[in-house]
């Protein structure tokens, strides 16, 4: 892991958590789509990192959001689950030659098809977990699925926009 990867991760941590706490927690689209961009800190962590770090980051950043939203550990639990499942998504989406040390799990490093195949299942599980707990079970399963799908689209759009905004000129030319 080089200094550029570490710097990029720090920028993502600051941007996603600031966005979530300052703007996204009050924003919903028609009561169906919510943006949980804080989970981008877990999803976009470097590929060659100890698997415990994404779980710890998911817990820490989820706990911070829980503090601001008074959700009593809901986001921390969803963040840990996402951090745990991240390694399985990376293994499932491993390119033919394997991962190189310089690779990052971003649109610009791995391409859109790989990025969506890696990110969408993680976001689906994260969001479904949140909404099923919100509805206290599977009583309103259909509404939880609808909110999960719309929120997943909203979140992936924000994650990709932030990556585009923070990309350097070499990455944008690819």
CNS distance restraints for C-alpha pairs under 8 A (distance, minus, plus):
assign (resid   1 and name CA) (resid   5 and name CA) 6.29 0.50 0.50
assign (resid   1 and name CA) (resid   6 and name CA) 7.24 0.50 0.50
assign (resid   1 and name CA) (resid  46 and name CA) 7.72 0.50 0.50
assign (resid   1 and name CA) (resid  48 and name CA) 7.26 0.50 0.50
assign (resid   1 and name CA) (resid 101 and name CA) 6.51 0.50 0.50
assign (resid   1 and name CA) (resid 102 and name CA) 6.94 0.50 0.50
assign (resid   2 and name CA) (resid   6 and name CA) 6.57 0.50 0.50
assign (resid   2 and name CA) (resid 102 and name CA) 7.67 0.50 0.50
assign (resid   3 and name CA) (resid   7 and name CA) 6.05 0.50 0.50
assign (resid   4 and name CA) (resid   8 and name CA) 6.05 0.50 0.50
assign (resid   5 and name CA) (resid   9 and name CA) 6.17 0.50 0.50
assign (resid   5 and name CA) (resid  46 and name CA) 6.98 0.50 0.50
assign (resid   5 and name CA) (resid 102 and name CA) 7.98 0.50 0.50
assign (resid   5 and name CA) (resid 104 and name CA) 7.64 0.50 0.50
assign (resid   6 and name CA) (resid  10 and name CA) 6.26 0.50 0.50
assign (resid   7 and name CA) (resid  11 and name CA) 6.22 0.50 0.50
assign (resid   8 and name CA) (resid  12 and name CA) 6.22 0.50 0.50
assign (resid   9 and name CA) (resid  13 and name CA) 6.17 0.50 0.50
assign (resid   9 and name CA) (resid  41 and name CA) 7.48 0.50 0.50
assign (resid   9 and name CA) (resid  44 and name CA) 7.33 0.50 0.50
assign (resid   9 and name CA) (resid  45 and name CA) 6.24 0.50 0.50
assign (resid   9 and name CA) (resid  46 and name CA) 7.46 0.50 0.50
assign (resid  10 and name CA) (resid  14 and name CA) 6.27 0.50 0.50
assign (resid  11 and name CA) (resid  15 and name CA) 6.02 0.50 0.50
assign (resid  12 and name CA) (resid  16 and name CA) 5.75 0.50 0.50
assign (resid  12 and name CA) (resid  40 and name CA) 7.49 0.50 0.50
assign (resid  12 and name CA) (resid  41 and name CA) 6.12 0.50 0.50
assign (resid  12 and name CA) (resid  44 and name CA) 7.81 0.50 0.50
assign (resid  13 and name CA) (resid  17 and name CA) 5.99 0.50 0.50
assign (resid  13 and name CA) (resid  38 and name CA) 7.86 0.50 0.50
assign (resid  13 and name CA) (resid  40 and name CA) 7.96 0.50 0.50
assign (resid  13 and name CA) (resid  41 and name CA) 5.27 0.50 0.50
assign (resid  14 and name CA) (resid  18 and name CA) 5.90 0.50 0.50
assign (resid  15 and name CA) (resid  19 and name CA) 5.96 0.50 0.50
assign (resid  15 and name CA) (resid 162 and name CA) 7.98 0.50 0.50
assign (resid  16 and name CA) (resid  20 and name CA) 6.06 0.50 0.50
assign (resid  16 and name CA) (resid  37 and name CA) 5.70 0.50 0.50
assign (resid  16 and name CA) (resid  38 and name CA) 5.00 0.50 0.50
assign (resid  16 and name CA) (resid  39 and name CA) 7.88 0.50 0.50
assign (resid  16 and name CA) (resid  40 and name CA) 6.59 0.50 0.50
assign (resid  16 and name CA) (resid  41 and name CA) 6.73 0.50 0.50
assign (resid  17 and name CA) (resid  21 and name CA) 6.02 0.50 0.50
assign (resid  17 and name CA) (resid  37 and name CA) 7.47 0.50 0.50
assign (resid  17 and name CA) (resid  38 and name CA) 5.13 0.50 0.50
assign (resid  17 and name CA) (resid  41 and name CA) 7.94 0.50 0.50
assign (resid  17 and name CA) (resid  61 and name CA) 7.45 0.50 0.50
assign (resid  18 and name CA) (resid  22 and name CA) 5.73 0.50 0.50
assign (resid  18 and name CA) (resid  23 and name CA) 7.81 0.50 0.50
assign (resid  19 and name CA) (resid  23 and name CA) 5.38 0.50 0.50
assign (resid  19 and name CA) (resid  24 and name CA) 6.09 0.50 0.50
assign (resid  19 and name CA) (resid  37 and name CA) 7.45 0.50 0.50
assign (resid  19 and name CA) (resid  38 and name CA) 7.81 0.50 0.50
assign (resid  20 and name CA) (resid  24 and name CA) 4.63 0.50 0.50
assign (resid  20 and name CA) (resid  25 and name CA) 5.77 0.50 0.50
assign (resid  20 and name CA) (resid  35 and name CA) 7.83 0.50 0.50
assign (resid  20 and name CA) (resid  36 and name CA) 6.75 0.50 0.50
assign (resid  20 and name CA) (resid  37 and name CA) 6.09 0.50 0.50
assign (resid  20 and name CA) (resid  38 and name CA) 5.83 0.50 0.50
assign (resid  20 and name CA) (resid  65 and name CA) 7.86 0.50 0.50
assign (resid  21 and name CA) (resid  25 and name CA) 6.00 0.50 0.50
assign (resid  21 and name CA) (resid  65 and name CA) 6.75 0.50 0.50
assign (resid  21 and name CA) (resid  68 and name CA) 7.16 0.50 0.50
assign (resid  23 and name CA) (resid  27 and name CA) 6.65 0.50 0.50
assign (resid  24 and name CA) (resid  28 and name CA) 7.65 0.50 0.50
assign (resid  24 and name CA) (resid  34 and name CA) 7.66 0.50 0.50
assign (resid  24 and name CA) (resid  35 and name CA) 6.01 0.50 0.50
assign (resid  24 and name CA) (resid  36 and name CA) 7.27 0.50 0.50
assign (resid  24 and name CA) (resid  37 and name CA) 7.84 0.50 0.50
assign (resid  25 and name CA) (resid  35 and name CA) 7.65 0.50 0.50
assign (resid  25 and name CA) (resid  36 and name CA) 7.98 0.50 0.50
assign (resid  25 and name CA) (resid  69 and name CA) 7.58 0.50 0.50
assign (resid  27 and name CA) (resid  34 and name CA) 6.81 0.50 0.50
assign (resid  27 and name CA) (resid  35 and name CA) 7.53 0.50 0.50
assign (resid  28 and name CA) (resid  32 and name CA) 6.97 0.50 0.50
assign (resid  28 and name CA) (resid  33 and name CA) 5.56 0.50 0.50
assign (resid  28 and name CA) (resid  34 and name CA) 4.86 0.50 0.50
assign (resid  28 and name CA) (resid  35 and name CA) 7.27 0.50 0.50
assign (resid  29 and name CA) (resid  33 and name CA) 4.94 0.50 0.50
assign (resid  29 and name CA) (resid  34 and name CA) 6.63 0.50 0.50
assign (resid  32 and name CA) (resid 146 and name CA) 7.23 0.50 0.50
assign (resid  32 and name CA) (resid 147 and name CA) 4.95 0.50 0.50
assign (resid  32 and name CA) (resid 150 and name CA) 6.40 0.50 0.50
assign (resid  32 and name CA) (resid 151 and name CA) 7.06 0.50 0.50
assign (resid  33 and name CA) (resid 147 and name CA) 5.86 0.50 0.50
assign (resid  33 and name CA) (resid 148 and name CA) 7.69 0.50 0.50
assign (resid  33 and name CA) (resid 150 and name CA) 4.86 0.50 0.50
assign (resid  33 and name CA) (resid 151 and name CA) 4.17 0.50 0.50
assign (resid  33 and name CA) (resid 152 and name CA) 7.84 0.50 0.50
assign (resid  33 and name CA) (resid 154 and name CA) 6.46 0.50 0.50
assign (resid  34 and name CA) (resid 147 and name CA) 7.79 0.50 0.50
assign (resid  34 and name CA) (resid 150 and name CA) 7.61 0.50 0.50
assign (resid  34 and name CA) (resid 151 and name CA) 4.79 0.50 0.50
assign (resid  34 and name CA) (resid 154 and name CA) 6.79 0.50 0.50
assign (resid  34 and name CA) (resid 155 and name CA) 7.43 0.50 0.50
assign (resid  35 and name CA) (resid 151 and name CA) 5.86 0.50 0.50
assign (resid  35 and name CA) (resid 152 and name CA) 7.66 0.50 0.50
assign (resid  35 and name CA) (resid 154 and name CA) 5.72 0.50 0.50
assign (resid  35 and name CA) (resid 155 and name CA) 4.76 0.50 0.50
assign (resid  35 and name CA) (resid 158 and name CA) 7.69 0.50 0.50
assign (resid  36 and name CA) (resid 151 and name CA) 7.75 0.50 0.50
assign (resid  36 and name CA) (resid 155 and name CA) 5.90 0.50 0.50
assign (resid  37 and name CA) (resid 155 and name CA) 5.70 0.50 0.50
assign (resid  37 and name CA) (resid 158 and name CA) 6.84 0.50 0.50
assign (resid  37 and name CA) (resid 159 and name CA) 6.47 0.50 0.50
assign (resid  38 and name CA) (resid  42 and name CA) 7.98 0.50 0.50
assign (resid  38 and name CA) (resid  61 and name CA) 7.07 0.50 0.50
assign (resid  38 and name CA) (resid  62 and name CA) 7.70 0.50 0.50
assign (resid  39 and name CA) (resid  43 and name CA) 6.37 0.50 0.50
assign (resid  39 and name CA) (resid  58 and name CA) 7.04 0.50 0.50
assign (resid  39 and name CA) (resid  79 and name CA) 6.67 0.50 0.50
assign (resid  40 and name CA) (resid  44 and name CA) 5.66 0.50 0.50
assign (resid  40 and name CA) (resid 159 and name CA) 6.52 0.50 0.50
assign (resid  41 and name CA) (resid  45 and name CA) 6.28 0.50 0.50
assign (resid  41 and name CA) (resid  57 and name CA) 7.48 0.50 0.50
assign (resid  41 and name CA) (resid  58 and name CA) 7.72 0.50 0.50
assign (resid  42 and name CA) (resid  54 and name CA) 5.26 0.50 0.50
assign (resid  42 and name CA) (resid  55 and name CA) 7.71 0.50 0.50
assign (resid  42 and name CA) (resid  57 and name CA) 6.40 0.50 0.50
assign (resid  42 and name CA) (resid  58 and name CA) 5.96 0.50 0.50
assign (resid  42 and name CA) (resid  79 and name CA) 7.61 0.50 0.50
assign (resid  42 and name CA) (resid  82 and name CA) 7.47 0.50 0.50
assign (resid  42 and name CA) (resid  83 and name CA) 6.12 0.50 0.50
assign (resid  43 and name CA) (resid  54 and name CA) 7.91 0.50 0.50
assign (resid  43 and name CA) (resid  82 and name CA) 7.95 0.50 0.50
assign (resid  43 and name CA) (resid  83 and name CA) 7.58 0.50 0.50
assign (resid  43 and name CA) (resid  86 and name CA) 6.99 0.50 0.50
assign (resid  43 and name CA) (resid 105 and name CA) 7.56 0.50 0.50
assign (resid  43 and name CA) (resid 119 and name CA) 6.89 0.50 0.50
assign (resid  43 and name CA) (resid 122 and name CA) 7.81 0.50 0.50
assign (resid  44 and name CA) (resid 104 and name CA) 7.39 0.50 0.50
assign (resid  44 and name CA) (resid 105 and name CA) 5.58 0.50 0.50
assign (resid  44 and name CA) (resid 106 and name CA) 6.57 0.50 0.50
assign (resid  45 and name CA) (resid  49 and name CA) 7.62 0.50 0.50
assign (resid  45 and name CA) (resid  54 and name CA) 7.03 0.50 0.50
assign (resid  45 and name CA) (resid 104 and name CA) 7.65 0.50 0.50
assign (resid  45 and name CA) (resid 105 and name CA) 7.23 0.50 0.50
assign (resid  46 and name CA) (resid 103 and name CA) 7.68 0.50 0.50
assign (resid  46 and name CA) (resid 104 and name CA) 5.44 0.50 0.50
assign (resid  46 and name CA) (resid 105 and name CA) 6.65 0.50 0.50
assign (resid  47 and name CA) (resid  90 and name CA) 7.73 0.50 0.50
assign (resid  47 and name CA) (resid  99 and name CA) 7.79 0.50 0.50
assign (resid  47 and name CA) (resid 101 and name CA) 7.91 0.50 0.50
assign (resid  47 and name CA) (resid 103 and name CA) 6.86 0.50 0.50
assign (resid  47 and name CA) (resid 104 and name CA) 5.85 0.50 0.50
assign (resid  47 and name CA) (resid 105 and name CA) 6.36 0.50 0.50
assign (resid  48 and name CA) (resid 101 and name CA) 6.57 0.50 0.50
assign (resid  49 and name CA) (resid  53 and name CA) 7.16 0.50 0.50
assign (resid  50 and name CA) (resid  54 and name CA) 7.95 0.50 0.50
assign (resid  51 and name CA) (resid  55 and name CA) 7.17 0.50 0.50
assign (resid  51 and name CA) (resid  83 and name CA) 7.68 0.50 0.50
assign (resid  51 and name CA) (resid  84 and name CA) 7.38 0.50 0.50
assign (resid  51 and name CA) (resid  87 and name CA) 6.64 0.50 0.50
assign (resid  52 and name CA) (resid  56 and name CA) 6.20 0.50 0.50
assign (resid  52 and name CA) (resid  83 and name CA) 7.88 0.50 0.50
assign (resid  52 and name CA) (resid  84 and name CA) 7.84 0.50 0.50
assign (resid  53 and name CA) (resid  57 and name CA) 5.95 0.50 0.50
assign (resid  53 and name CA) (resid  83 and name CA) 7.91 0.50 0.50
assign (resid  54 and name CA) (resid  58 and name CA) 5.90 0.50 0.50
assign (resid  54 and name CA) (resid  80 and name CA) 7.58 0.50 0.50
assign (resid  54 and name CA) (resid  83 and name CA) 4.58 0.50 0.50
assign (resid  54 and name CA) (resid  84 and name CA) 7.27 0.50 0.50
assign (resid  54 and name CA) (resid  86 and name CA) 7.76 0.50 0.50
assign (resid  55 and name CA) (resid  59 and name CA) 6.17 0.50 0.50
assign (resid  55 and name CA) (resid  79 and name CA) 6.86 0.50 0.50
assign (resid  55 and name CA) (resid  80 and name CA) 4.57 0.50 0.50
assign (resid  55 and name CA) (resid  81 and name CA) 7.25 0.50 0.50
assign (resid  55 and name CA) (resid  82 and name CA) 7.32 0.50 0.50
assign (resid  55 and name CA) (resid  83 and name CA) 4.16 0.50 0.50
assign (resid  55 and name CA) (resid  84 and name CA) 5.75 0.50 0.50
assign (resid  56 and name CA) (resid  60 and name CA) 6.11 0.50 0.50
assign (resid  56 and name CA) (resid  80 and name CA) 6.88 0.50 0.50
assign (resid  56 and name CA) (resid  83 and name CA) 7.69 0.50 0.50
assign (resid  57 and name CA) (resid  61 and name CA) 5.92 0.50 0.50
assign (resid  57 and name CA) (resid  79 and name CA) 7.66 0.50 0.50
assign (resid  57 and name CA) (resid  80 and name CA) 7.80 0.50 0.50
assign (resid  57 and name CA) (resid  83 and name CA) 7.70 0.50 0.50
assign (resid  58 and name CA) (resid  62 and name CA) 5.67 0.50 0.50
assign (resid  58 and name CA) (resid  76 and name CA) 6.27 0.50 0.50
assign (resid  58 and name CA) (resid  77 and name CA) 7.96 0.50 0.50
assign (resid  58 and name CA) (resid  78 and name CA) 7.58 0.50 0.50
assign (resid  58 and name CA) (resid  79 and name CA) 3.86 0.50 0.50
assign (resid  58 and name CA) (resid  80 and name CA) 4.91 0.50 0.50
assign (resid  58 and name CA) (resid  81 and name CA) 7.96 0.50 0.50
assign (resid  58 and name CA) (resid  82 and name CA) 7.19 0.50 0.50
assign (resid  58 and name CA) (resid  83 and name CA) 5.96 0.50 0.50
assign (resid  59 and name CA) (resid  63 and name CA) 5.87 0.50 0.50
assign (resid  59 and name CA) (resid  75 and name CA) 7.76 0.50 0.50
assign (resid  59 and name CA) (resid  76 and name CA) 4.42 0.50 0.50
assign (resid  59 and name CA) (resid  77 and name CA) 6.63 0.50 0.50
assign (resid  59 and name CA) (resid  79 and name CA) 5.50 0.50 0.50
assign (resid  59 and name CA) (resid  80 and name CA) 5.27 0.50 0.50
assign (resid  60 and name CA) (resid  64 and name CA) 6.32 0.50 0.50
assign (resid  60 and name CA) (resid  76 and name CA) 6.83 0.50 0.50
assign (resid  61 and name CA) (resid  65 and name CA) 6.31 0.50 0.50
assign (resid  61 and name CA) (resid  76 and name CA) 7.04 0.50 0.50
assign (resid  61 and name CA) (resid  79 and name CA) 7.64 0.50 0.50
assign (resid  62 and name CA) (resid  66 and name CA) 6.02 0.50 0.50
assign (resid  62 and name CA) (resid  73 and name CA) 7.37 0.50 0.50
assign (resid  62 and name CA) (resid  74 and name CA) 7.66 0.50 0.50
assign (resid  62 and name CA) (resid  75 and name CA) 4.45 0.50 0.50
assign (resid  62 and name CA) (resid  76 and name CA) 3.83 0.50 0.50
assign (resid  62 and name CA) (resid  77 and name CA) 7.36 0.50 0.50
assign (resid  62 and name CA) (resid  78 and name CA) 7.52 0.50 0.50
assign (resid  62 and name CA) (resid  79 and name CA) 5.75 0.50 0.50
assign (resid  63 and name CA) (resid  67 and name CA) 6.15 0.50 0.50
assign (resid  63 and name CA) (resid  73 and name CA) 6.16 0.50 0.50
assign (resid  63 and name CA) (resid  75 and name CA) 6.51 0.50 0.50
assign (resid  63 and name CA) (resid  76 and name CA) 4.86 0.50 0.50
assign (resid  64 and name CA) (resid  68 and name CA) 6.58 0.50 0.50
assign (resid  65 and name CA) (resid  69 and name CA) 6.03 0.50 0.50
assign (resid  65 and name CA) (resid  75 and name CA) 6.80 0.50 0.50
assign (resid  66 and name CA) (resid  70 and name CA) 5.29 0.50 0.50
assign (resid  66 and name CA) (resid  71 and name CA) 4.85 0.50 0.50
assign (resid  66 and name CA) (resid  72 and name CA) 5.84 0.50 0.50
assign (resid  66 and name CA) (resid  73 and name CA) 5.78 0.50 0.50
assign (resid  66 and name CA) (resid  74 and name CA) 6.79 0.50 0.50
assign (resid  66 and name CA) (resid  75 and name CA) 5.98 0.50 0.50
assign (resid  66 and name CA) (resid  76 and name CA) 7.05 0.50 0.50
assign (resid  67 and name CA) (resid  71 and name CA) 7.12 0.50 0.50
assign (resid  67 and name CA) (resid  72 and name CA) 7.44 0.50 0.50
assign (resid  71 and name CA) (resid  75 and name CA) 7.34 0.50 0.50
assign (resid  73 and name CA) (resid  77 and name CA) 6.07 0.50 0.50
assign (resid  74 and name CA) (resid  78 and name CA) 6.35 0.50 0.50
assign (resid  74 and name CA) (resid 130 and name CA) 6.81 0.50 0.50
assign (resid  74 and name CA) (resid 133 and name CA) 7.78 0.50 0.50
assign (resid  75 and name CA) (resid  79 and name CA) 5.89 0.50 0.50
assign (resid  75 and name CA) (resid 130 and name CA) 7.25 0.50 0.50
assign (resid  76 and name CA) (resid  80 and name CA) 6.22 0.50 0.50
assign (resid  77 and name CA) (resid  81 and name CA) 6.25 0.50 0.50
assign (resid  78 and name CA) (resid  82 and name CA) 6.16 0.50 0.50
assign (resid  78 and name CA) (resid 126 and name CA) 5.54 0.50 0.50
assign (resid  78 and name CA) (resid 127 and name CA) 7.92 0.50 0.50
assign (resid  78 and name CA) (resid 129 and name CA) 6.42 0.50 0.50
assign (resid  78 and name CA) (resid 130 and name CA) 6.51 0.50 0.50
assign (resid  79 and name CA) (resid  83 and name CA) 6.07 0.50 0.50
assign (resid  79 and name CA) (resid 126 and name CA) 7.21 0.50 0.50
assign (resid  80 and name CA) (resid  84 and name CA) 6.07 0.50 0.50
assign (resid  81 and name CA) (resid  85 and name CA) 6.23 0.50 0.50
assign (resid  81 and name CA) (resid 126 and name CA) 7.20 0.50 0.50
assign (resid  82 and name CA) (resid  86 and name CA) 5.99 0.50 0.50
assign (resid  82 and name CA) (resid 122 and name CA) 6.06 0.50 0.50
assign (resid  82 and name CA) (resid 123 and name CA) 7.82 0.50 0.50
assign (resid  82 and name CA) (resid 125 and name CA) 7.31 0.50 0.50
assign (resid  82 and name CA) (resid 126 and name CA) 5.93 0.50 0.50
assign (resid  83 and name CA) (resid  87 and name CA) 7.67 0.50 0.50
assign (resid  84 and name CA) (resid  88 and name CA) 7.95 0.50 0.50
assign (resid  85 and name CA) (resid  89 and name CA) 6.43 0.50 0.50
assign (resid  85 and name CA) (resid 122 and name CA) 7.03 0.50 0.50
assign (resid  86 and name CA) (resid  90 and name CA) 6.19 0.50 0.50
assign (resid  86 and name CA) (resid 122 and name CA) 6.86 0.50 0.50
assign (resid  87 and name CA) (resid  91 and name CA) 6.09 0.50 0.50
assign (resid  88 and name CA) (resid  92 and name CA) 6.04 0.50 0.50
assign (resid  89 and name CA) (resid  93 and name CA) 6.11 0.50 0.50
assign (resid  89 and name CA) (resid 118 and name CA) 5.64 0.50 0.50
assign (resid  89 and name CA) (resid 119 and name CA) 7.99 0.50 0.50
assign (resid  89 and name CA) (resid 121 and name CA) 7.64 0.50 0.50
assign (resid  89 and name CA) (resid 122 and name CA) 7.41 0.50 0.50
assign (resid  90 and name CA) (resid  94 and name CA) 5.98 0.50 0.50
assign (resid  90 and name CA) (resid 118 and name CA) 6.54 0.50 0.50
assign (resid  93 and name CA) (resid 114 and name CA) 6.92 0.50 0.50
assign (resid  93 and name CA) (resid 117 and name CA) 7.00 0.50 0.50
assign (resid  93 and name CA) (resid 118 and name CA) 6.29 0.50 0.50
assign (resid  94 and name CA) (resid  98 and name CA) 5.72 0.50 0.50
assign (resid  94 and name CA) (resid  99 and name CA) 6.76 0.50 0.50
assign (resid  95 and name CA) (resid  99 and name CA) 6.78 0.50 0.50
assign (resid  99 and name CA) (resid 103 and name CA) 6.56 0.50 0.50
assign (resid 103 and name CA) (resid 109 and name CA) 6.15 0.50 0.50
assign (resid 103 and name CA) (resid 110 and name CA) 7.35 0.50 0.50
assign (resid 104 and name CA) (resid 109 and name CA) 5.76 0.50 0.50
assign (resid 104 and name CA) (resid 110 and name CA) 7.18 0.50 0.50
assign (resid 105 and name CA) (resid 109 and name CA) 6.66 0.50 0.50
assign (resid 105 and name CA) (resid 110 and name CA) 6.41 0.50 0.50
assign (resid 105 and name CA) (resid 115 and name CA) 6.80 0.50 0.50
assign (resid 106 and name CA) (resid 110 and name CA) 5.99 0.50 0.50
assign (resid 106 and name CA) (resid 111 and name CA) 7.39 0.50 0.50
assign (resid 106 and name CA) (resid 115 and name CA) 6.30 0.50 0.50
assign (resid 106 and name CA) (resid 163 and name CA) 7.45 0.50 0.50
assign (resid 107 and name CA) (resid 111 and name CA) 4.81 0.50 0.50
assign (resid 107 and name CA) (resid 112 and name CA) 5.24 0.50 0.50
assign (resid 107 and name CA) (resid 114 and name CA) 7.89 0.50 0.50
assign (resid 107 and name CA) (resid 115 and name CA) 5.55 0.50 0.50
assign (resid 107 and name CA) (resid 160 and name CA) 7.29 0.50 0.50
assign (resid 107 and name CA) (resid 163 and name CA) 7.52 0.50 0.50
assign (resid 108 and name CA) (resid 112 and name CA) 7.70 0.50 0.50
assign (resid 108 and name CA) (resid 171 and name CA) 5.82 0.50 0.50
assign (resid 108 and name CA) (resid 172 and name CA) 7.35 0.50 0.50
assign (resid 108 and name CA) (resid 174 and name CA) 7.18 0.50 0.50
assign (resid 109 and name CA) (resid 171 and name CA) 7.77 0.50 0.50
assign (resid 110 and name CA) (resid 114 and name CA) 6.06 0.50 0.50
assign (resid 110 and name CA) (resid 115 and name CA) 6.42 0.50 0.50
assign (resid 111 and name CA) (resid 115 and name CA) 6.05 0.50 0.50
assign (resid 112 and name CA) (resid 116 and name CA) 6.00 0.50 0.50
assign (resid 113 and name CA) (resid 117 and name CA) 6.09 0.50 0.50
assign (resid 114 and name CA) (resid 118 and name CA) 6.07 0.50 0.50
assign (resid 115 and name CA) (resid 119 and name CA) 5.86 0.50 0.50
assign (resid 116 and name CA) (resid 120 and name CA) 5.46 0.50 0.50
assign (resid 117 and name CA) (resid 121 and name CA) 7.03 0.50 0.50
assign (resid 118 and name CA) (resid 122 and name CA) 7.12 0.50 0.50
assign (resid 119 and name CA) (resid 123 and name CA) 6.16 0.50 0.50
assign (resid 119 and name CA) (resid 156 and name CA) 7.92 0.50 0.50
assign (resid 120 and name CA) (resid 124 and name CA) 5.94 0.50 0.50
assign (resid 120 and name CA) (resid 152 and name CA) 7.28 0.50 0.50
assign (resid 120 and name CA) (resid 156 and name CA) 7.61 0.50 0.50
assign (resid 121 and name CA) (resid 125 and name CA) 6.24 0.50 0.50
assign (resid 122 and name CA) (resid 126 and name CA) 6.10 0.50 0.50
assign (resid 123 and name CA) (resid 127 and name CA) 5.90 0.50 0.50
assign (resid 123 and name CA) (resid 152 and name CA) 5.99 0.50 0.50
assign (resid 124 and name CA) (resid 128 and name CA) 5.88 0.50 0.50
assign (resid 124 and name CA) (resid 148 and name CA) 6.47 0.50 0.50
assign (resid 124 and name CA) (resid 149 and name CA) 7.24 0.50 0.50
assign (resid 124 and name CA) (resid 152 and name CA) 6.34 0.50 0.50
assign (resid 125 and name CA) (resid 129 and name CA) 5.93 0.50 0.50
assign (resid 126 and name CA) (resid 130 and name CA) 6.39 0.50 0.50
assign (resid 127 and name CA) (resid 131 and name CA) 6.21 0.50 0.50
assign (resid 127 and name CA) (resid 148 and name CA) 5.29 0.50 0.50
assign (resid 127 and name CA) (resid 151 and name CA) 7.26 0.50 0.50
assign (resid 127 and name CA) (resid 152 and name CA) 7.01 0.50 0.50
assign (resid 128 and name CA) (resid 132 and name CA) 5.92 0.50 0.50
assign (resid 128 and name CA) (resid 144 and name CA) 6.53 0.50 0.50
assign (resid 128 and name CA) (resid 145 and name CA) 6.71 0.50 0.50
assign (resid 128 and name CA) (resid 148 and name CA) 5.44 0.50 0.50
assign (resid 129 and name CA) (resid 133 and name CA) 6.22 0.50 0.50
assign (resid 130 and name CA) (resid 134 and name CA) 6.11 0.50 0.50
assign (resid 131 and name CA) (resid 135 and name CA) 6.17 0.50 0.50
assign (resid 131 and name CA) (resid 144 and name CA) 5.29 0.50 0.50
assign (resid 131 and name CA) (resid 147 and name CA) 7.43 0.50 0.50
assign (resid 131 and name CA) (resid 148 and name CA) 7.11 0.50 0.50
assign (resid 132 and name CA) (resid 136 and name CA) 6.04 0.50 0.50
assign (resid 132 and name CA) (resid 137 and name CA) 5.39 0.50 0.50
assign (resid 132 and name CA) (resid 138 and name CA) 6.29 0.50 0.50
assign (resid 132 and name CA) (resid 141 and name CA) 7.14 0.50 0.50
assign (resid 132 and name CA) (resid 144 and name CA) 6.07 0.50 0.50
assign (resid 133 and name CA) (resid 137 and name CA) 6.02 0.50 0.50
assign (resid 135 and name CA) (resid 139 and name CA) 7.16 0.50 0.50
assign (resid 135 and name CA) (resid 140 and name CA) 6.55 0.50 0.50
assign (resid 135 and name CA) (resid 144 and name CA) 7.60 0.50 0.50
assign (resid 137 and name CA) (resid 141 and name CA) 7.79 0.50 0.50
assign (resid 140 and name CA) (resid 144 and name CA) 6.33 0.50 0.50
assign (resid 141 and name CA) (resid 145 and name CA) 6.19 0.50 0.50
assign (resid 142 and name CA) (resid 146 and name CA) 6.22 0.50 0.50
assign (resid 143 and name CA) (resid 147 and name CA) 6.11 0.50 0.50
assign (resid 144 and name CA) (resid 148 and name CA) 5.95 0.50 0.50
assign (resid 145 and name CA) (resid 149 and name CA) 6.17 0.50 0.50
assign (resid 146 and name CA) (resid 150 and name CA) 6.31 0.50 0.50
assign (resid 147 and name CA) (resid 151 and name CA) 5.77 0.50 0.50
assign (resid 148 and name CA) (resid 152 and name CA) 5.84 0.50 0.50
assign (resid 149 and name CA) (resid 153 and name CA) 6.36 0.50 0.50
assign (resid 150 and name CA) (resid 154 and name CA) 6.26 0.50 0.50
assign (resid 151 and name CA) (resid 155 and name CA) 5.94 0.50 0.50
assign (resid 152 and name CA) (resid 156 and name CA) 6.02 0.50 0.50
assign (resid 153 and name CA) (resid 157 and name CA) 6.15 0.50 0.50
assign (resid 154 and name CA) (resid 158 and name CA) 6.41 0.50 0.50
assign (resid 155 and name CA) (resid 159 and name CA) 6.15 0.50 0.50
assign (resid 156 and name CA) (resid 160 and name CA) 6.10 0.50 0.50
assign (resid 157 and name CA) (resid 161 and name CA) 6.10 0.50 0.50
assign (resid 158 and name CA) (resid 162 and name CA) 6.11 0.50 0.50
assign (resid 159 and name CA) (resid 163 and name CA) 6.26 0.50 0.50
assign (resid 160 and name CA) (resid 164 and name CA) 6.16 0.50 0.50
assign (resid 161 and name CA) (resid 165 and name CA) 6.10 0.50 0.50
assign (resid 162 and name CA) (resid 166 and name CA) 6.09 0.50 0.50
assign (resid 163 and name CA) (resid 167 and name CA) 5.83 0.50 0.50
assign (resid 164 and name CA) (resid 172 and name CA) 7.51 0.50 0.50
assign (resid 167 and name CA) (resid 171 and name CA) 6.01 0.50 0.50
assign (resid 167 and name CA) (resid 172 and name CA) 6.56 0.50 0.50
assign (resid 168 and name CA) (resid 172 and name CA) 6.52 0.50 0.50
assign (resid 169 and name CA) (resid 173 and name CA) 6.45 0.50 0.50
assign (resid 170 and name CA) (resid 174 and name CA) 6.95 0.50 0.50
